[in-house]
Amino acid sequence: MKLHKVIQRFDGERLADIPGAVRREMLNSGLSLPKGERIAVTAGSRGVANIAVIIKSVCDTVREMGGEPFVIPAMGSHGGATAEGQRELIQSYGITEEYVGAPIYSSMEVVELDSEGLEHRLFMDRYAHEAYGVIAVNRVKVHTDFHGPIESGVMKMCVIGLGKHAQALEMHSFGVYGLRDLVAPAARKIFESGKILLGIGALENGYDETTQVRAALPNDIEAMEMEMLDRCRTLMPSLPANDIDVLIVDRMGKDINGVGIDTNIIGRMRIRGEAEPEKPRIKMILVDDLTEDTHGNASGMGLADLITEKLRSKIDFAATYENMLTSSFIMRGAMPIAVENAREGLRHALRCCGRDGRKVMRIRDTLHISEIYVSEDMLEDMPDYVEITSQVIEAFDERGELSGWV
């Protein structure tokens, strides 16, 4: 099968001077730090654009303001829900002690906070709690499980990230309700504790580039996040067609998205009791590989119908299943049918689509969809804003593996 390269154009506005923007936001936020006090800086598990640069800039500015920064992994149950696994995860993103110039303290120990008025218990990483205060850093984006005024961002980081595995279990025990309706009140309660000093949100454009960084004191974090989320929705890319027989995804992983594959892109939720998105309408999804930075965590593989043996052989089932069981959305962790290679996968996928299955699309992953390959039968479905290039490739090499991108 031949595939044609097409290009989508997104809003490409990006932040040229990230360290300078972080420094300005922090210095202009109204934050005041007592000299010599220890300040915890959060680092999450997502593959946030320029995250190492952002964390380093926060640490540099904390020192400039008189504080002594240190970094803590803040990621719920990710990294296999172990201290070492979480340290390794942020290090794989370039967040090392040498680069950021600050120590990394990783632990799964938590301190229980006052939870009066809430429906659940409240926890905070012990290192963070013992520090003078915390600067919570996270990307603000649309959530993969629900939609509301607060989705994935600084407030979620303050709750599930800082609360480690214990808090993840608490919130996910309520299902989608816990994420959609309980995270914001929990974050407000944490703000009342006085331990959160500043929230820093990062926003990305359709090319996975940092387009904005903002900082806010606790009382203003929620408003800041809501504004950033509104802008995120306008920047968020999508596939250039709504009816697709087979979607081939080169790779999935926790660094791509918290569920491995962005549900907003593929139009699948697979959460019991939750409605599926109306579009896009994809009959079959084939995933070829796991990213290196996911460290074997194949959370979200149940969103696919078929995977290759290459992907299956890289799965760390202990890490994957712990993540899935903690989330309680276990349909997303179900094992798809494993096939010998991508060529066999496409053959089986088209077979399952029936006689009319011909519309095939290939993407690198759900984070990078500006350049896409489509079968000839999809060319007439491309909207006017999509550029159809002259580049055509064979879908597979002689071994049945996906051909390289050109």
N, C-alpha and C positions, 0 to 999 in steps of 0.2 A: 504493500500500500504506500502511495505517495502522500506526503503531508506538505501543505503550503504554509509558509510563515506569514503571520499577520501581526501588526503592531497596534496596540491601543495607546492613546495619548491621555495622560492624566495631568492634574495640576502638579507642576514640578517645582513649586516654590520650596526652597530648603534653607535651613539656617547655616550661614557660611561660617560663623564663629561660635561654635558651641560652648567652649570654655568661657568666652567673654559673656555670652548670654546667661549662662548659669551664674557666673559671678555677679552680674548686674542684678539679676532677679533676687539673689540672696541678699545682697547689700541693700537693696531698695525695699525689701519685704517688711522691715521693721523688727527683724530678729536681732536679739542681743544675747551674746554668749559670755558668761563669766570666764575669766582667764583661767586656763588650765583644766577646765571641766571636760570629762570624757563624753563624746557625742557619738551615738550609734547612727550609721548610715545604712539603709536597707538596700540589698541587691536581690532582685527576683530571678525566677527561673526562665523567663521568656527571652527569646532572642530579640531584645529591643535594639533598634538601630543605635549605634554609637554608645551603648550602655557603659562600656569601660571608660570612655572619655567623659561621660556625664558624671559617673561615680568619682573619678579622679578629680574633676573640677569641683565637685561638692566638697571633697576632702581638703583640697587646696584652699578653698574659700573658708572652710571651718577653721583651719589653722590661721589664716589671715585674720579672722575675727577673734582669735584668742583661744579657741577650743582645741581639744585633742581628739581627732576623729578615729573611729575604727569601723570596719564593715562587718555586717552580719548577713548571711543568707536568709532571706525571708520569703519562703515559698511553700508553706503548708506541708503537703506530703510528698512533694517532688524530690528527686534525688534519692529515691528508694526510702524516703522518710528516715534517713540516717544523717548524722552530722557530717561524716566524711563525704557521703554522696552529694550533699548540698554544697560543700566546699569545692569539690571537684567540678560541679556544674558551673558555678560562677567563674571559676578559674578558666574553664574552657571558653568563656566569653571574653577572656583577657583581663578579668578582674583579679589581679594577683597583688600580693602585698608589695612587690617590687614596683609594679606599675602605678598603683594608686597612692603609694607612699604611706600606707596605713595598715595596721594589723587586721587580720580577718579572724573573727571569733565565731566558730560554728558549733552549735549545740542544739539538741532537741528539748532541752530543759525549759520549762515555762513557769511563770508565776501567775497565780490566779488573781484576777482583778475584781473589783466590785461590779456586780452585774445586776444590781437592783433595778427592777423595771423591765428587764429583758426576759426573753423566753429561753435563754440558754446561758451557760457559763461563759466566762470571758478570760482569755489567757494572753500573756505576752512573753516573748523570748526573755530568758533570765538575764542575759548579757545586756539587752536593751533596757530592761527594767532597772538594772543596777547602775546604768549610766545616768548622767544628768538629764539627758533627753534624747529624742530620736528625730532624725530627718528622714521622712518617708519618701522614697523615690520610685516612680513607676510610670509606665506608658499609659496614657488614657486611650481606650479603644472600645469599640462595640463588643459586647460579650457574645460568647458562642452558645450560651444556654438559655438566655432570656433577653428581653429588652425593657428598658425603663429609664428614668431620669438619671440614675447612677448605675453604671455597669462595671467595667473593668478599669481600675485606676488607682489613685492614691488611697481612697477610703477602703477599697478591698485589700490593698497592701497592709494598711494599718490593722485590719482584722485578721484575715486568713493568712497573710504573709507573716506578720509579726507573731501571730498566735501559734505558728508552726503546725505540726501534725494534730495536736490536741484541738486547736481551734478549727482546723479543716474538718475533723470528724464532727465537731459540734454543729457547724453550719450546714454541712452536707447531709446530716441526719434529717434535715427538714426538706431535702430535695430542692427543687427549683425555688420554692417559697423561701428557703433559707438564704439563697443568694440574692433573689430579687427584692425581698421585703425586709430581711433582718440585718443585712450587712450595714446599711446606712445608719440605723439606730445604734448598732454596736460600735460603729466608728465614732459617732457622736459621744457615746459613753466613754470611749477611750480618750477622746479629746478632753473630756472633763477631768481625767486623771492628771493632766498636766505633763504627761510623758512625751507627747508629740509636740515638737517645737516648730516644725515646718513641713509642709508638703510640697514636693516638686513633681510636676507632671510634664511628660514629654509627649509630643504629638508627631505622627508620621504622615507623609504624603503617600500617594498611590505607588510610588517607587521604593517604598521602604526606607525613606530618608527622613531625618529629623527636620521638621518644618517649624516647630515651636517648642520653647521651654518656658514654663511659668512656675512661680513660687508663691505660696500663700501661707499665712499664719493659720492655726487650727480653725478659728472662727470663719475663715474665708475659704477653706479648702473645698467645701461642698459646692459653693457657688462657682468657684474656679473650675472644678471638675465638670459640672454641668455645661458650662460654656464651651469647654474643650471638647466634650463629647458631642455637642451639637455640630461643632466644626468637623469633628472626625467623621460624622455621618455624611457630610458633603464631600469629603476627600476619599471616602472608602471606595476602592475599585470593585468591579464585578466582571463576570465573564461576559463576552460580547454576544452571547446567544442564550436563549432560555430553553430550547429543546435540543438535547444532546443525547445520542444513543450511548456512546461510550466516552467517558472522560478518563484519560490516562494521566496519572499524577506521578512524576518522576520520583518524588521523595516526600516523606512526611516526618514529623518529629516535634518534640516539645519546644524546641527553639523556633520552630515555624509558627506554632500556635499551641495554646494550652491543651487542645484536644488533638494535636498532631495535624489535623486538617481543619481549616476554618469552616465551620458550619454555615456561616453567612455567605461564603463563596459557593459551596456545593449544594446548598439548599436542602440539607439533611440535618435533623436534630437527633433523632433516635433516643429520645428520653420518654420513657413510658408516661402516658398521660398528657404529654405536650404535643400541640399541633405541629405538623411539618410545614415548612415554608411553602408558599405557592410556586415559587420559582427560585432558581432554574429547575427545570424538570430533566433530571439525568437518570437514564435507565440503569446503567451499569458504571461502576467506578473501579478501575484497576490501579493499584499503587505498586510501584516497582521497587522502592528502596526506603531505608531509614537514614536520616541524617546522622553524621558522626556525633554531633553535639547533643543528640537526644540520649546518648549512652544506653541504647537498647530499649528505652522506654517507648513502647508502641501504643500508648494510650490513644484511643480514637481509631484503632484499626478496624473496629466494627462498623465504622462509617463507610468502609469500602466493601465491595462485593468479592473482589479477587485481589490477592497479593502474590508476588513471586516468591519462589523458594529463597532467593537472595535476601529478601526482606525477612522472611520467616526465620532464617538461620541467625539473624542478628538480634532477635527479640530477647530482652531480659524479662522473663515472665514474672519474676518476683517483683521487680520495680513496676512493671506494667499493671499487674493485678492489684498491688497495693494502692496505686494511684486510682484505679477504676473502682475498687471497693470503697475507698475513702470518699470518692465523689458520689457514690451510690448509683451512678448512671452506667450500669454494667453492660447494657446492650452495646455500648460503644467499645467495650473491650472484647467482644465476641470475635473468635477467630474466623476470618473469611476463608474461602477456598484458596489453597496455595497451589500455584501452577509452576511449571518448569522454568519458564522465562516469559518475558513481556510479549513475544510473538504468540505463544500459546495462550497467554492471558487474553489478548485481543480476540483471538479466534473463538475462545469460549464465550467471551463477553458478547460478541456479535451474534453468536449462536443463540444466546439467551434473549437477544433483542427481537428475534424472529426474522421473517423474510425481508422486512423493510429496514433492518439495522444497517445504516451506512454512515451516519453522521458521527465522526470521531474528532475529538479535540484532545490535545496534549498540552500540559502545563508543567513547568518546573516544580512548583509547589503552590500552595494557596496564598503565599505572601508575595510572589513574583508573577504577575499575570499581565505585564505590559507586552511581552513577547509570547506568542502562542502559535502552535501548529494546528492546522485543521485539515480534514480530508476535503477532497474536491466537492463532495456533496454538501459541505457546509459553507462554501464560499458565497453562495447566494443569500445566506442568512446573515452575513456580516453587515452591521449598520454602517452608515455613511462615514462616521468618525474613525472607523478602523481602516488602516492602510494595509492593503493586500500587496505584499512584496513579490518579487520575482523568484525568491528562493524556495526551492522545492527539494525535499529530501526523501530518501527511502525511510520508512518508519523503523526498520530493524536492520542490524548488520547480519553477517553470515552465521553468527552464533545464536540469533534470535533475541539479542539484547537491543534495547533502544539505541538508535543512532545518536551521535553527538549533536549538540546544538550548533547552528551556524548563524 
